[in-house]
Amino acid sequence: MTFGSYQSEIYLQGLAEQTPVFTTDGAALEDAARERLGPGPYGYVAGGAGAESTVRANRDAFERWRIVPRMLTDATKRDHTTTVLGTTMPAPVLFAPVGVQSIVHEDGELATARAAAELGLTMILSNASSHTIEDVAESNGDGSRWFQLYWPNENDVTISILARAKAAGYTTLVVTLDTWTLAWRTRDLDQAYLPFIRGVGTAIPFSDPAFRAGLEKSPEEDLTSAVLRWIPMFTGTDKRWDQLPFLREHWDGPIVLKGIQHTDDARRACDAGMDGIVVSNHGGRQVDGAIASLEVLPEIVAAVGGRTEILFDSGIRTGADILKALALGARAVLIGRPYVYGLALAGQDGVRHAMRSLLADFDLTLGLSGHRTPADLTPDTLRRT
Ligand SMILES: Cc1cc2nc3c(=O)[nH]c(=O)nc-3n(C[C@H](O)[C@H](O)[C@H](O)COP(=O)(O)O)c2cc1C
């Protein structure tokens, strides 16, 4: 089965008077999720930092690059298989780490883990998950999973969380650098909405023996004390480049740094022996007024391409967007908000639909523009307008 076959599946169901339960249009999926969600959860997912100028910039950057289609290239059969840091995937597409998924659907990360396994795609579990590392691994079964760390401010807790992730079958560590404290997020502030201080999105530390060892009473008995330990553990303290060897010491698989936007930082990541980077501005959620993530991708590829694996996220909403990021040099892309909107609408079914729609769109766009594999894409595939 090809990804594009989702198209024929949908049209054939039309013969039985069935239309898709959810829209196939990524932007409209967000509108549908808005109607389903309360203002707190919707604002948390859709919102960005400050005036949300970075959220807009991310989208605008994709518009500036246009695909130049090629004809008669025998693009009938397409193969998207890609290997990233030893993980083979059926398409160069991963589930971005997204925290607190239970605010949009009670199954949260468990549903995402099941959908990812069904599709054969790699899920990156957020450190701010609403389910434990072990429970998500169980839902993911034989699926492929990576783990994203928000680097705790106590070494014992970091070591313990990394050991748990390794034991539960997460193969690559993604360390997110851009969210050592929360940005000024006006939608959340106006509603005084922060799930973590209610003990939502804290399942990983709250179930962690090293975290619990620092509490007089368990989080189940005394939520407030657990939250008060969580706050300085995960917010307020930035790290330094010279601390990276500590992670290497306690993680024997590949390490990827997420949140890179400057060529010098990309070079430093390589110099520090990091296996990969994610060129990302966290979907515009951290630095308002920041440069679009896609805008910096070509210069980072020019600076460190070949020295480290380069992944990309921030602003991908369509198959064409995936194609553009790959053409500009990303090995693979992370999908964020779109699958969360799918999750909000229908749990596992919604996640599957959102991802299958994106993958079908990508597959068809790749073929119709004259390419058979992601490796065929180069900057010459695009023109900047
Ligand atoms: C609701 C929400 C929660 C997120 N939580 C995390 C997280 O826990 N860890 C992380 O590294 N990134 C997190 N991100 C950022 C995503 O991994 C990704 O960088 C971002 O969604 C990409 O932007 P896009 O959704 O506009 O494509 C979150 C994003 C959203 C929308």
PDBQT file of the ligand as one rigid body, heavy atoms in Angstrom, charges set to zero:
ROOT
HETATM    1  C1  LIG A 401       0.947  21.722  22.332  1.00  0.00    +0.000 C 
HETATM    2  C2  LIG A 401       2.393  21.578  22.041  1.00  0.00    +0.000 A 
HETATM    3  C3  LIG A 401       3.226  21.001  22.996  1.00  0.00    +0.000 A 
HETATM    4  C4  LIG A 401       4.580  20.816  22.715  1.00  0.00    +0.000 A 
HETATM    5  N1  LIG A 401       5.355  20.165  23.640  1.00  0.00    +0.000 NA
HETATM    6  C5  LIG A 401       6.661  19.939  23.347  1.00  0.00    +0.000 A 
HETATM    7  C6  LIG A 401       7.449  19.186  24.242  1.00  0.00    +0.000 A 
HETATM    8  O1  LIG A 401       6.981  18.719  25.271  1.00  0.00    +0.000 OA
HETATM    9  N2  LIG A 401       8.744  18.982  23.918  1.00  0.00    +0.000 N 
HETATM   10  C7  LIG A 401       9.307  19.487  22.763  1.00  0.00    +0.000 A 
HETATM   11  O2  LIG A 401      10.499  19.305  22.514  1.00  0.00    +0.000 OA
HETATM   12  N3  LIG A 401       8.555  20.197  21.907  1.00  0.00    +0.000 NA
HETATM   13  C8  LIG A 401       7.251  20.413  22.163  1.00  0.00    +0.000 A 
HETATM   14  N4  LIG A 401       6.485  21.092  21.265  1.00  0.00    +0.000 N 
HETATM   15  C9  LIG A 401       7.105  21.567  20.008  1.00  0.00    +0.000 C 
HETATM   16  C10 LIG A 401       7.028  20.490  18.919  1.00  0.00    +0.000 C 
HETATM   17  O3  LIG A 401       7.883  19.416  19.184  1.00  0.00    +0.000 OA
HETATM   18  C11 LIG A 401       7.414  21.079  17.551  1.00  0.00    +0.000 C 
HETATM   19  O4  LIG A 401       8.687  21.667  17.650  1.00  0.00    +0.000 OA
HETATM   20  C12 LIG A 401       6.408  22.121  17.064  1.00  0.00    +0.000 C 
HETATM   21  O5  LIG A 401       5.084  21.680  17.301  1.00  0.00    +0.000 OA
HETATM   22  C13 LIG A 401       6.591  22.386  15.583  1.00  0.00    +0.000 C 
HETATM   23  O6  LIG A 401       5.762  23.428  15.176  1.00  0.00    +0.000 OA
HETATM   24  P1  LIG A 401       4.370  23.186  14.387  1.00  0.00    +0.000 P 
HETATM   25  O7  LIG A 401       3.475  22.439  15.298  1.00  0.00    +0.000 OA
HETATM   26  O8  LIG A 401       3.869  24.566  14.131  1.00  0.00    +0.000 OA
HETATM   27  O9  LIG A 401       4.710  22.458  13.125  1.00  0.00    +0.000 OA
HETATM   28  C14 LIG A 401       5.123  21.278  21.507  1.00  0.00    +0.000 A 
HETATM   29  C15 LIG A 401       4.286  21.857  20.554  1.00  0.00    +0.000 A 
HETATM   30  C16 LIG A 401       2.942  21.994  20.807  1.00  0.00    +0.000 A 
HETATM   31  C17 LIG A 401       2.072  22.588  19.743  1.00  0.00    +0.000 C 
ENDROOT
TORSDOF 0
